[in-house]
């Protein structure tokens, strides 16, 4: 699987994460009893609301992808970069956020 396809998958999984977080934290305009586990994201949600959560997630997702594509483009002569390719990093991100989506989905069952 190529880096571009993994990046699209990463974006889609993160969209699911935003939607699930929205439905767990807010429902019908009210705050639910579910709590965001990430303390920084929780702070952003508390102070800025839904729009802040979406902007925060957007900055995180595309910031991470920017760094991965930058490293892939520059191909530094680092041993770490030779061992772990940008594809592996994005694939790990997909698995990590995918696990959070599966965990969040379990609250709807």
C-alpha positions as CSV (number, residue, x, y, z in Angstrom):
1,X,0.0,0.0,0.0
2,X,1.4,3.4,-1.0
3,X,2.0,6.4,1.1
4,X,-0.8,8.4,-0.6
5,X,-3.4,5.6,0.0
6,X,-2.3,5.2,3.6
7,X,-2.6,9.0,4.1
8,X,-6.2,8.9,2.7
9,X,-7.0,6.0,5.0
10,X,-5.5,8.0,7.9
11,X,-7.7,11.0,7.1
12,X,-10.8,8.9,6.8
13,X,-10.2,7.1,10.1
14,X,-9.6,10.5,11.8
15,X,-12.9,11.8,10.4
16,X,-14.6,8.8,12.0
17,X,-12.8,9.7,15.3
18,X,-14.1,13.3,15.1
19,X,-17.7,12.2,14.5
20,X,-17.6,9.6,17.3
21,X,-16.0,12.1,19.7
22,X,-18.7,14.6,18.8
23,X,-21.5,12.1,19.4
24,X,-19.9,10.9,22.7
25,X,-19.1,14.3,24.2
26,X,-22.1,16.2,22.8
27,X,-25.5,14.9,21.9
28,X,-28.5,17.1,21.0
29,X,-26.6,20.2,22.0
30,X,-26.0,18.9,25.5
31,X,-22.8,17.7,27.1
32,X,-22.8,13.9,27.7
33,X,-21.1,12.1,30.6
34,X,-18.4,10.8,28.3
35,X,-15.0,12.5,28.6
36,X,-12.3,13.0,26.0
37,X,-9.3,11.0,27.3
38,X,-6.6,13.2,25.7
39,X,-6.1,16.0,28.2
40,X,-5.0,18.5,25.6
41,X,-8.0,17.8,23.4
42,X,-10.2,17.9,26.5
43,X,-8.9,21.4,27.3
44,X,-9.5,22.5,23.7
45,X,-13.0,21.1,23.7
46,X,-13.8,22.7,27.1
47,X,-12.6,26.2,26.0
48,X,-13.6,26.2,22.3
49,X,-16.4,23.7,21.8
50,X,-17.1,21.6,18.7
51,X,-15.5,24.0,16.2
52,X,-12.3,24.1,18.3
53,X,-12.3,20.3,18.4
54,X,-12.5,20.1,14.6
55,X,-9.8,22.6,14.1
56,X,-7.6,20.9,16.7
57,X,-8.0,17.6,14.9
58,X,-7.4,19.1,11.5
59,X,-4.1,20.7,12.7
60,X,-3.0,17.4,14.2
61,X,-3.8,15.2,11.3
62,X,-2.5,17.4,8.5
63,X,0.5,18.5,10.7
64,X,1.5,14.9,11.1
65,X,1.1,14.2,7.4
66,X,3.1,17.3,6.5
67,X,6.0,16.1,8.6
68,X,5.8,12.5,7.2
69,X,5.7,13.8,3.6
70,X,8.5,16.3,4.3
71,X,10.7,13.5,5.7
72,X,9.8,11.3,2.7
73,X,10.7,14.1,0.3
74,X,14.0,15.1,1.9
75,X,15.1,11.5,2.7
76,X,17.6,12.5,5.4
77,X,20.6,10.2,5.9
78,X,19.5,9.1,9.3
79,X,19.6,5.5,10.4
80,X,16.2,5.8,12.0
81,X,14.6,6.9,8.8
82,X,16.2,4.1,6.9
83,X,14.8,1.6,9.4
84,X,11.3,3.0,9.7
85,X,9.8,4.3,6.5
86,X,7.2,7.1,6.4
87,X,4.7,4.4,5.2
88,X,5.2,2.5,8.5
89,X,4.7,5.6,10.5
90,X,1.4,6.4,8.8
91,X,0.3,2.8,9.0
92,X,1.0,2.9,12.8
93,X,-1.1,6.1,13.0
94,X,-3.9,4.3,11.2
95,X,-3.8,1.4,13.7
96,X,-3.5,3.8,16.6
97,X,-6.5,6.0,15.7
98,X,-8.4,3.0,14.4
99,X,-8.1,1.4,17.9
100,X,-9.5,4.6,19.4
101,X,-12.4,4.5,16.9
102,X,-13.1,0.9,17.8
103,X,-13.0,1.7,21.5
104,X,-15.3,4.7,21.0
105,X,-17.7,2.7,18.9
106,X,-18.1,0.2,21.7
107,X,-20.0,2.8,23.7
108,X,-22.8,2.7,21.1
109,X,-23.3,-1.1,21.3
